[in-house]
Amino acid sequence: MLKDNLQEVEERIAHACARAGRDRDEVLLIAVSKTKPVEMIEEIYQEGIRAFGENHPQEIREKFPLLPADIQWHMIGHLQTNKIKYVIDRACMIHSVDSLHLAEAISKAAVKSDRVMPILIEVNMAREASKFGVLPEETESLIRQIAPLPGIHIEGLMTIAPYTDQPEENRIYFREMKKLNIDIGAKNIDNVCMRHLSMGMTGDYEVAIEEGATMIRVGTGIFGARSYAR
């Protein structure tokens, strides 16, 4: 079943890329494996997927030693500073940086681990009170504050669009994200390379791809419904 789910997702990605005149290899599919057991991750791994996303640092810590070393773990959920230690040597990227305080803590941990952590700045483009993320008009200022920190490299933006049964409703947010990404990239800020847009999930990733997403985060579409009895 998982193989069939993945095949359907891949076909939809390919069609969205074609509609947008983009190459398929411009979009990284991140399989969101939060709450899912190692066995299910292994099954998707066997189908060629190497990028997996987790919302909770503890899950990366637990799964990391049990799975192949070439998996790229993406930290996509809200990150508390006291949990950075769980991901600093395991994650390939942190998508959810939305404050100078968090960036400073990541920087300190990265320097201690002698590495440079790629990060994305999380933007609350839809201005939802229930969501984390910096407001669009404050994004450039935050990036300029974070950019000089050692041990991190800003590589773009991330957003979580509103939940909706009508994916087309989120097109405006994805389009605004693309524009913001381009505008900030044009400023040529040191230690900033705005090459990534992490946006689009199971319900709206096709629209996100059409509007320029370079990373999409698909969980339910691949693994099925989640159990939160953790």
PAVO-69234 format. One record per residue: x, y, z of N, C-alpha, C, CB in turn. Coordinates in steps of 0.001 Angstrom, whole numbers, padded with zeros to 6 digits, always signed. Glycine has a CB too. Layout:
REM residues N
XYZXYZXYZXYZ ...
//
This chain:
REM residues 230
+000820-001206+000000+000000+000000+000000+000857+001259+000000-000929+000004+001204 +001924+001273+000813+002778+002457+000870+003425+002722-000485+003857+002289+001950 +003834+001641-001144+004440+001786-002471+003456+002435-003435+004896+000415-003016 +002209+002004-003377+001180+002581-004251+000943+004047-003918-000136+001797-004129 +000900+004350-002620+000719+005744-002195+001843+006632-002736+000669+005834-000654 +003064+006137-002585+004225+006897-003039+004191+007089-004550+005521+006194-002625 +003811+006055-005261+003731+006161-006720+002719+007226-007133+003354+004804-007338 +001591+007267-006446+000580+008281-006765+001110+009686-006491-000705+008036-005954 +001796+009849-005359+002371+011151-005022+003390+011560-006082+003032+011113-003620 +004238+010622-006472+005263+010929-007478+004622+011331-008805+006195+009717-007687 +003546+010671-009176+002870+011022-010425+002274+012421-010341+001773+009999-010751 +001716+012749-009209+001117+014071-009051+002186+015159-009031+000283+014128-007769 +003335+014849-008440+004451+015793-008463+004890+016045-009900+005634+015266-007620 +005046+014961-010648+005489+015078-012037+004517+015911-012864+005649+013693-012660 +003221+015689-012656+002217+016451-013405+002238+017929-013018+000820+015868-013166 +002410+018205-011715+002470+019599-011265+003694+020296-011840+002493+019674-009729 +004826+019590-011864+006040+020166-012446+005831+020461-013928+007240+019214-012255 +005175+019537-014616+004931+019720-016045+004047+020934-016292+004285+018467-016646 +003011+021078-015472+002122+022232-015636+002862+023547-015423+000947+022138-014666 +003841+023517-014516+004579+024738-014190+005812+024928-015069+004994+024716-012736 +006063+023971-015957+007244+024068-016807+008536+023874-016038+007270+025395-017498 +008485+023045-015007+009653+022802-014166+010145+021371-014341+009323+023077-012690 +011429+021151-014053+011978+019801-014049+011618+019116-012741+013513+019825-014252 +011367+017819-012815+011023+017072-011603+012126+017164-010547+010756+015607-011947 +013376+017221-010979+014469+017231-010002+014635+018570-009288+015758+016873-010684 +013767+019533-009593+013791+020813-008872+013040+020735-007549+013193+021916-009737 +012313+019633-007335+011471+019501-006140+011898+018288-005317+009980+019380-006534 +012247+018521-004068+012600+017429-003165+011362+016989-002394+013729+017855-002191 +011042+015708-002500+009952+015134-001727+010486+014703-000366+009305+013937-002475 +009967+015326+000684+010313+014936+002050+009158+014114+002595+010604+016189+002958 +009422+012848+002891+008395+011966+003443+008304+012221+004944+008714+010458+003144 +007176+012750+005370+007018+013124+006787+006612+011884+007586+005950+014268+006957 +007541+011408+008382+007388+010120+009050+007072+010239+010536+008633+009315+008874 +006601+011401+010961+006306+011582+012379+005253+010578+012837+005828+013018+012653 +005481+010007+013993+004651+008983+014655+004691+007630+013946+003212+009460+014735 +005398+007520+012821+005411+006269+012068+006574+005385+012498+005490+006550+010567 +006356+004076+012530+007401+003152+012989+008522+002986+011975+006799+001800+013296 +009648+002499+012456+010827+002290+011632+010513+001409+010428+011941+001669+012459 +009669+000406+010623+009358-000534+009539+008727+000172+008340+008421-001631+010044 +007864+001149+008597+007226+001882+007502+008235+002793+006803+006036+002709+008027 +009124+003380+007562+010162+004218+006975+011067+003379+006086+010984+004919+008072 +011418+002180+006567+012259+001278+005779+011590+000925+004451+012563-000002+006573 +010283+000744+004491+009560+000384+003269+009651+001499+002229+008088+000079+003589 +009500+002738+002674+009609+003871+001754+011061+004076+001323+009062+005155+002409 +011979+003833+002240+013411+003913+001915+013748+002964+000770+014275+003580+003159 +013183+001776+000808+013450+000772-000227+012944+001220-001596+012804-000560+000151 +012018+002180-001602+011501+002718-002860+012333+003891-003375+010058+003154-002683 +013425+004192-002686+014350+005206-003169+014283+006547-002475+014125+005412-004581 +013372+006707-001511+013272+007978-000791+014373+008061+000257+011879+008132-000129 +015046+009201+000297+016126+009395+001276+015864+010571+002221+017445+009613+000552 +014934+011437+001873+014635+012604+002711+013389+012323+003548+014433+013881+001839 +013542+012378+004865+012426+012157+005783+012324+013337+006742+012602+010824+006566 +011099+013701+007083+010863+014836+007963+010225+014414+009267+009995+015857+007278 +010670+015017+010337+010111+014744+011661+009745+016056+012346+011114+013938+012528 +008650+016025+013097+008200+017198+013842+008792+017277+015242+006701+017198+013933 +009204+016134+015767+009675+016087+017147+011134+015640+017205+008797+015145+017982 +011991+016421+017843+013412+016067+017929+013645+014682+018521+014146+017094+018758 +012805+014303+019477+012985+012998+020110+012851+011865+019107+011979+012815+021233 +011986+012041+018114+011801+010977+017123+013031+010841+016232+010557+011253+016264 +013657+011954+015891+014905+011869+015128+015951+011141+015964+015413+013287+014722 +016051+011496+017219+017030+010857+018093+016788+009350+018182+016983+011482+019493 +015531+008945+018295+015204+007529+018444+015403+006740+017158+013779+007379+018910 +015026+007337+016027+015044+006613+014754+016414+006620+014086+014028+007207+013813 +017189+007643+014345+018477+007834+013673+019367+006592+013713+019210+008994+014301 +019599+005981+014883+020513+004831+014919+019920+003537+014369+020958+004597+016323 +018618+003533+014117+017938+002308+013687+017774+002212+012177+016587+002222+014337 +018142+003262+011473+017893+003338+010034+019175+003658+009273+016825+004392+009731 +019194+003438+007951+020417+003651+007166+021014+005043+007333+020131+003412+005711 +022331+005068+007277+023066+006312+007543+022895+007355+006457+024524+006016+007712 +022439+006939+005262+022321+007921+004184+020962+008624+004158+022562+007246+002856 +020127+008366+005151+018871+009113+005252+019169+010557+005624+017918+008466+006294 +018479+011475+004965+018587+012904+005269+017397+013274+006147+018626+013783+003952 +017669+013568+007395+016601+013908+008339+016375+015412+008345+016942+013408+009764 +015126+015815+008097+014755+017223+008109+013921+017499+009358+013974+017610+006816 +014362+018453+010157+013597+018875+011329+012602+019930+010867+014533+019429+012470 +011317+019549+010814+010320+020440+010217+009351+021029+011236+009544+019699+009164 +009358+020533+012463+008432+021020+013472+009047+022087+014352+007953+019883+014319 +008212+022664+015202+008692+023676+016144+009790+023097+017020+007535+024205+017015 +010866+023838+017169+012033+023350+017898+012280+024199+019140+013276+023352+016994 +012284+023541+020283+012624+024217+021534+014144+024184+021710+011903+023544+022755 +014672+025215+022321+016135+025312+022427+016738+024142+023204+016523+026624+023097 +016010+023619+024186+016569+022516+024984+016539+021175+024254+015811+022391+026288 +015962+021160+023035+015907+019921+022248+016858+019968+021050+014474+019666+021764 +017563+021077+020893+018497+021202+019770+019546+020095+019804+019183+022577+019792 +019939+019712+020996+020981+018675+021150+020581+017360+020495+021277+018436+022632 +019296+017118+020327+018833+015865+019719+018984+015861+018204+017383+015619+020082 +019073+017034+017595+019082+017102+016130+020364+017675+015535+017928+017923+015668 +021177+018340+016336+022305+019093+015793+023283+018203+015034+023031+019813+016910 +023460+016961+015463+024369+016050+014771+023634+015001+013942+025265+015364+015772 +022312+015166+013829+021517+014161+013114+020739+014739+011938+020556+013500+014068 +020237+015942+012085+019431+016549+011017+020326+017162+009943+018487+017623+011596 +019844+017131+008700+020578+017775+007610+020135+019219+007423+020388+016999+006308 +018959+019550+007982+018430+020907+007867+017342+021122+008910+017878+021168+006443 +017254+022345+009427+016175+022747+010329+015314+023756+009582+016733+023351+011678 +014039+023396+009373+013134+024218+008556+012416+025302+009356+012110+023335+007887 +012443+025218+010674+011466+025947+011492+012075+027021+012395+010709+024975+012340 +013047+027748+011895+013669+028814+012689+012838+030086+012545+015149+029064+012240 +012345+030590+013666+011467+031763+013601+011806+032834+014622+010048+031341+013793 +012999+032749+015220+013402+033781+016180+014920+033847+016267+012795+033503+017574 +015416+035000+016651+016854+035163+016867+017312+034291+018018+017203+036635+017142 +016490+034175+019036+016838+033358+020205+017106+031909+019805+015712+033414+021252 +016224+031347+018988+016407+029968+018537+017642+029861+017652+015162+029474+017778 +017816+030801+016747+018977+030770+015853+020279+030847+016638+018906+031920+014845 +020311+031671+017670+021519+031786+018494+021835+030464+019188+021353+032902+019539 +020803+029784+019645+021007+028498+020320+021492+027433+019333+019701+028036+021000 +020937+027441+018129+021395+026505+017098+022843+026802+016732+020494+026585+015840 +023155+028079+016585+024511+028502+016261+025506+028005+017311+024578+030030+016147 +025173+028185+018550+026055+027766+019639+026281+026257+019608+025468+028184+020994 +025208+025498+019395+025324+024040+019362+026105+023582+018134+023934+023393+019373 +025885+024245+017002+026577+023865+015772+028075+024110+015883+026008+024636+014582 +028441+025243+016436+029859+025563+016620+030506+024532+017546+030031+026998+017196 +029811+024173+018588+030315+023170+019525+030508+021825+018840+029362+023022+020710 +029631+021510+017875+029718+020244+017145+030576+020352+015891+028333+019768+016769 +031163+021528+015679+032049+021759+014545+031351+021475+013217+033296+020897+014671 +030163+022043+013063+029447+021887+011808+028702+023169+011454+028473+020708+011891 +028248+023235+010229+027399+024337+009787+026023+023755+009498+027995+025066+008520 +025003+024244+010196+023644+023732+010042+022861+024584+009049+022923+023696+011400 +022416+024014+007944+021529+024745+007040+020174+024976+007725+021345+023967+005699 +019653+026186+007610+018362+026495+008221+017464+027218+007229+018551+027345+009488 +016160+027090+007467+015163+027876+006757+014438+028741+007776+014163+026963+005972 +013974+029881+007357+013230+030774+008231+011737+030495+008036+013574+032278+007936 +011060+030161+009120+009630+029862+009038+008829+031160+009039+009188+028950+010212 +007989+031307+008023+007183+032513+007854+005707+032170+008043+007424+033149+006460 +005034+032933+008868+003590+032751+009072+002883+033623+008039+003148+033129+010556 +002907+033151+006807+002410+033970+005695+000911+034257+005813+002697+033274+004367 +000160+033297+006353-001289+033483+006477-001680+034183+007772-001990+032145+006396 -000707+034507+008592-000926+035245+009843-001914+034520+010769-001443+036659+009536 -001777+033214+010866-002650+032430+011737-002131+032479+013175-002745+030962+011242 -003006+032809+014091-002609+032932+015496-002117+031614+016073-003770+033446+016322 -002578+030514+015514-002219+029199+016045-000901+028672+015495-003311+028213+015744 -000296+029400+014567+000921+028918+013907+002148+029674+014385+000793+029047+012394 +003277+028966+014366+004558+029612+014616+005006+030307+013339+005626+028586+015098 +006073+031075+013431+006632+031723+012250+006678+033230+012398+005832+031355+011027 +007641+033820+011728+007794+035267+011722+006822+035843+010696+009268+035682+011402 +006339+037058+010932+005443+037700+009971+006224+038089+008716+004763+038945+010598 +005566+038114+007582+006267+038398+006324+007081+039688+006357+005274+038471+005198 +006479+040754+006901+007162+042043+006892+008347+042103+007853+006187+043132+007233 +008470+041127+008735+009580+041083+009687+010662+040085+009284+009063+040737+011063 +010437+039393+008169+011335+038305+007785+012728+038791+007409+010744+037538+006633 +012812+039807+006588+014133+040280+006177+014946+040772+007375+013996+041401+005141 +014302+041492+008271+014996+041991+009463+015555+040839+010294+014046+042845+010320 +014736+039783+010470+015202+038625+011240+016377+037952+010536+014055+037612+011447 +016289+037815+009232+017379+037194+008480+018668+037988+008641+017013+037080+006994 +018563+039310+008610+019767+040140+008766+020369+039998+010163+019436+041614+008491 +019539+039734+011159+020050+039516+012512+020713+038149+012646+018922+039650+013531 +020159+037153+011963+020660+035791+012092+021895+035546+011228+019574+034805+011723 +021946+036159+010076+022975+035858+009076+024419+035891+009602+022852+036825+007950 +024780+036828+010487+026177+036871+010937+026567+035750+011911+026442+038193+011589 +025606+035000+012401+025918+033973+013399+026760+032856+012792+024629+033394+013992 +027750+032363+013527+028564+031254+013022+027815+029927+013150+029905+031181+013778 +028211+028974+012346+027681+027625+012497+026320+027383+011861+027594+027305+013921 +025775+028395+011191+024499+028212+010497+024577+028883+009124+023314+028798+011336 +023725+028428+008220+023655+029028+006894+022193+029091+006481+024501+028222+005856 +021714+030298+006209+020315+030478+005809+020161+030099+004341+019847+031946+006050 +019224+029178+004066+019073+028666+002697+017679+028881+002117+019395+027197+002669 +016852+029681+002802+015538+029968+002238+014460+030082+003285+015162+028912+001259 +013218+029841+002849+012050+030056+003696+011184+028803+003760+011229+031239+003182 +010398+028724+004821+009422+027652+004989+008110+028249+005469+009936+026576+005983 +006997+027648+005052+005703+028050+005606+004784+026855+005722+005052+029135+004742 +003843+026953+006642+002757+025986+006777+001484+026739+006435+002695+025344+008233 +000907+026404+005307-000298+027096+004860-001511+026612+005655-000521+026875+003347 -002600+027366+005659-003800+026960+006391-004339+025619+005897-004879+028030+006262 -004924+024874+006835-005591+023638+006438-006862+023994+005678-005913+022745+007678 -007045+023366+004539-008235+023644+003734-008552+022450+002846-008036+024915+002877 -009807+022289+002529-010223+021257+001579-010121+021766+000144-011659+020799+001878 -009781+023039+000007-009666+023662-001307-008230+024164-001499-010691+024831-001462 -007345+023336-002018-005933+023711-002155-005717+025041-002867-005199+022637-002893 -006598+025363-003792-006447+026591-004560-006458+027823-003649-007558+026697-005606 -007110+027710-002484-007170+028833-001549-005782+029208-001020-008097+028494-000383 -004855+028256-001050-003516+028527-000526-002550+029049-001575-002953+027285+000085 -002999+029147-002816-002096+029601-003876-001531+030989-003577-002825+029615-005221 -002364+031864-003059-001900+033228-002791-000753+033242-001773-003063+034092-002281 -000827+032364-000772+000233+032324+000238+001529+031788-000358-000196+031459+001436 +001417+030759-001197+002611+030211-001833+003218+031221-002797+002279+028908-002569 +002365+031941-003501+002850+032953-004448+003563+034083-003696+001673+033522-005290 +003013+034485-002565+003637+035538-001763+004959+035055-001163+002684+035997-000646 +005022+033781-000808+006275+033217-000299+007365+033277-001365+006066+031763+000165 +007004+032908-002578+007976+032947-003680+008486+034363-003896+007348+032410-004978 +007578+035318-003881+007984+036715-004078+008904+037184-002954+006748+037627-004160 +008553+036829-001705+009381+037216-000560+010766+036595-000678+008716+036789+000766 +010810+035344-001089+012077+034649-001236+012970+035338-002272+011837+033193-001630 +012362+035699-003394+013113+036373-004455+013587+037748-003995+012254+036508-005722 +012694+038484-003328+013040+039836-002878+014220+039822-001908+011831+040498-002215 +014194+038891-000966+015287+038825+000009+016572+038336-000658+014910+037897+001186 +016435+037383-001565+017610+036891-002282+018303+037977-003071+017224+035772-003205 +017522+038912-003585+018084+040006-004390+018911+040977-003559+016970+040763-005088 +018779+040912-002233+019534+041820-001364+020988+041372-001187+018856+041920+000001 +021297+040148-001594+022670+039626-001510+023261+039765-000111+023562+040345-002509 +022535+039295+000869+022992+039341+002262+024023+038245+002482+021799+039183+003253 +025118+038582+003137+026168+037598+003410+025616+036418+004212+027336+038257+004171 +026064+035213+003858+025679+033971+004531+024207+033624+004320+025968+034079+006014 +023626+034170+003268+022223+033891+002928+022153+033480+001460+021307+035141+003203 +021569+032315+001210+021384+031827-000156+019944+031338-000259+022418+030679-000521 +019082+032143-000824+017649+031854-000799+017255+030867-001900+016848+033149-000948 +017817+029681-001813+017586+028706-002880+016430+027765-002606+018819+027906-003104 +015910+027767-001377+014867+026811-001048+013574+027480-000586+015358+025872+000015 +012479+026855-000987+011148+027193-000502+010501+025891-000054+010286+027924-001605 +010395+025723+001250+009760+024522+001811+008299+024862+002071+010482+024038+003137 +007436+024365+001191+006007+024680+001336+005189+023656+000559+005694+026130+000836 +004011+023383+001090+003146+022390+000486+003188+021086+001249+003533+022161-000951 +001996+020597+001626+001878+019330+002330+000870+018451+001578+001441+019550+003821 +000430+017374+002191-000403+016406+001486-001573+017049+000749-000924+015384+002457 -002232+018022+001369-003436+018587+000777-003216+019621-000304-004240+019183+001823 -001998+020170-000396-001820+021303-001322-000463+021348-002014-002020+022584-000583 +000269+020228-002005+001628+020290-002549+001676+020549-004047+002346+019016-002252 +000629+020165-004772+000647+020417-006208+000592+021918-006501-000527+019700-006889 -000246+022631-005769-000317+024085-005925+001010+024717-005517-001477+024673-005084 +001600+024213-004436+002881+024743-003967+003961+024570-005033+003307+024047-002661 +003990+023418-005669+004969+023174-006733+004757+024156-007875+004870+021722-007250 +003500+024373-008244+003203+025300-009336+003660+026718-009009+001707+025293-009642 +003740+027034-007715+004139+028384-007295+005603+028469-006867+003258+028847-006156 +006365+027374-007052+007807+027485-006852+008426+026718-005701+008129+028857-006677 +007681+025853-005033+008260+025076-003939+009452+024257-004433+007198+024152-003315 +010509+024221-003639+011639+023342-003945+011649+022139-003009+012970+024112-003839 +010882+022220-001922+010736+021113-000985+009266+021006-000605+011635+021313+000282 +008714+019808-000682+007345+019592-000216+007380+018536+000877+006399+019159-001389 +006462+018651+001834+006474+017791+003018+005187+016959+003017+006601+018641+004342 +005303+015712+002621+004129+014860+002452+004172+013696+003437+004042+014335+001004 +003187+013653+004319+003109+012583+005305+001945+011660+005062+003012+013153+006680 +000742+012156+005315-000471+011350+005181-000604+010764+003782-001699+012188+005510 -000234+011523+002764-000342+011052+001394+000497+009818+001112+000051+012138+000461 +001549+009618+001909+002427+008456+001743+002144+007389+002797+003896+008885+001816 +002120+007805+004049+002043+006852+005161+000627+006570+005648+002853+007357+006302 -000338+007378+005190-001692+007219+005698-001909+008035+006958-001985+005757+005970 -003099+007911+007526-003460+008682+008720-002534+008340+009872-004922+008419+009120 -002341+009317+010755-001417+009146+011868-002141+008809+013169-000589+010402+012051 -001409+008130+014014-001868+007913+015391-001040+008824+016285-001733+006395+015830 -001722+009561+017157-000984+010481+018039-000958+009966+019478-001616+011887+017997 -001039+008680+019633-001038+008087+020977+000388+007872+021468-001807+006750+020982 +001167+008963+021444+002532+008901+021948+002608+009607+023291+003523+009528+020945 
//
